[in-house]
Amino acid sequence: MDQHSTDDPGPADRSADRPAPGTDRDHDTWTTIDELYDWLEAETGIPPEQDLLLRMLKLSEEVGEVAQAVIGATGQNPRKGATHSWQDVESELCDVIVTAMVALRTLTPDAASVFAGHVRRVAARPRTPLGP
């Protein structure tokens, strides 16, 4: 399937992308993020402060690609029509997440714990309207 196909194979066909039951998904994910961070650190030739800022700005670029994919999936550009699939949107959202995780890892070597703590705080938030 090409990058801009509008045929979405559906969740059943993407099961190979999901880890096997019982695997430590968080460990595998954060190991990959650490590897990406190490690779980027080895390849950069710019001062650390500038590198940090550019990694934060990379998030905006990735979010823009999500917007482009949504516009393409819904055919909202009359000149282009449908240029993307919802699977393309999924992929772009994943790029945003990975980019954010690498940016967090750039800020702290304890990114996995920082993120886990934040998710716990979000999970503990009330889920009912607080009223007027």
C-alpha positions as CSV (number, residue, x, y, z in Angstrom):
1,M,0.0,0.0,0.0
2,D,1.5,3.3,-1.0
3,Q,1.9,6.2,1.5
4,H,-1.2,8.1,0.3
5,S,-3.6,5.2,-0.2
6,T,-7.1,5.8,1.0
7,D,-7.8,2.1,1.6
8,D,-7.5,1.5,5.3
9,P,-6.8,-2.2,6.1
10,G,-8.4,-1.9,9.5
11,P,-7.2,-2.9,12.9
12,A,-7.1,-6.6,12.3
13,D,-4.5,-6.2,9.6
14,R,-2.3,-4.1,11.8
15,S,-2.0,-6.6,14.6
16,A,1.6,-7.3,13.7
17,D,2.4,-3.8,14.9
18,R,1.2,-4.6,18.4
19,P,3.5,-6.3,20.9
20,A,2.8,-9.8,22.0
21,P,0.7,-10.2,25.2
22,G,2.9,-10.1,28.2
23,T,5.8,-8.2,26.7
24,D,7.1,-5.1,28.5
25,R,6.0,-2.5,26.0
26,D,7.1,0.5,28.1
27,H,10.6,-1.0,28.5
28,D,10.9,-1.7,24.8
29,T,9.5,1.8,23.9
30,W,11.8,3.7,26.3
31,T,14.8,1.6,25.2
32,T,14.1,2.7,21.6
33,I,13.7,6.3,22.7
34,D,17.1,6.1,24.5
35,E,18.7,4.6,21.3
36,L,17.2,7.4,19.2
37,Y,18.4,10.0,21.7
38,D,21.9,8.5,21.7
39,W,22.0,8.5,17.9
40,L,20.8,12.1,17.6
41,E,23.4,13.2,20.3
42,A,26.2,11.5,18.3
43,E,25.1,13.1,15.0
44,T,24.5,16.6,16.1
45,G,27.1,19.3,15.4
46,I,25.4,22.2,17.1
47,P,25.6,23.6,20.6
48,P,23.5,21.7,23.2
49,E,21.2,24.7,23.9
50,Q,20.4,25.1,20.2
51,D,19.9,21.3,19.8
52,L,17.4,21.3,22.7
53,L,15.4,24.1,21.2
54,L,15.3,22.5,17.7
55,R,14.1,19.2,19.2
56,M,11.2,21.1,20.9
57,L,10.4,22.9,17.6
58,K,10.4,19.5,15.8
59,L,7.1,18.8,17.6
60,S,5.5,21.7,15.7
61,E,6.6,20.3,12.4
62,E,5.2,16.9,13.3
63,V,1.9,18.3,14.4
64,G,1.7,20.1,11.1
65,E,2.1,16.8,9.3
66,V,-0.9,15.4,11.3
67,A,-3.0,18.4,10.2
68,Q,-1.9,17.8,6.6
69,A,-2.8,14.1,6.8
70,V,-6.2,14.9,8.3
71,I,-6.9,17.5,5.6
72,G,-5.8,14.9,3.0
73,A,-7.9,12.1,4.6
74,T,-11.0,14.2,4.6
75,G,-10.4,15.6,1.2
76,Q,-10.8,19.2,2.4
77,N,-8.5,20.7,-0.2
78,P,-10.7,20.9,-3.3
79,R,-7.7,21.3,-5.5
80,K,-6.1,18.0,-4.3
81,G,-9.0,15.9,-3.0
82,A,-8.3,12.9,-0.8
83,T,-4.5,12.5,-0.6
84,H,-4.1,10.6,2.6
85,S,-5.7,7.7,4.6
86,W,-6.6,7.6,8.2
87,Q,-3.8,5.1,8.6
88,D,-1.5,8.0,7.4
89,V,-3.0,10.1,10.2
90,E,-2.2,7.3,12.7
91,S,1.3,7.2,11.5
92,E,1.7,11.0,11.8
93,L,0.3,10.9,15.3
94,C,2.8,8.2,16.2
95,D,5.6,10.5,14.9
96,V,4.3,13.2,17.2
97,I,4.5,10.9,20.2
98,V,7.9,9.6,19.4
99,T,9.2,13.1,18.8
100,A,7.7,14.3,22.1
101,M,9.3,11.3,23.9
102,V,12.7,12.1,22.4
103,A,12.3,15.8,23.4
104,L,11.4,14.7,26.9
105,R,14.5,12.4,27.0
106,T,16.6,15.4,25.8
107,L,15.4,17.3,28.9
108,T,16.0,14.5,31.4
109,P,17.7,11.1,31.4
110,D,14.8,9.9,33.7
111,A,12.2,10.5,31.0
112,A,10.4,7.2,31.5
113,S,9.8,7.9,35.2
114,V,8.8,11.5,34.5
115,F,6.3,10.3,31.9
116,A,4.9,7.5,34.0
117,G,4.4,9.9,36.9
118,H,2.6,12.4,34.7
119,V,0.3,9.6,33.3
120,R,-0.5,8.6,36.9
121,R,-1.5,12.2,37.7
122,V,-3.6,12.4,34.6
123,A,-5.3,9.1,35.4
124,A,-6.1,10.4,38.9
125,R,-7.9,13.5,37.7
126,P,-11.6,13.6,38.1
127,R,-13.5,12.5,35.1
128,T,-16.8,14.2,35.9
129,P,-17.8,17.8,35.3
130,L,-16.9,20.0,38.2
131,G,-20.2,21.9,37.8
132,P,-20.9,25.7,37.4
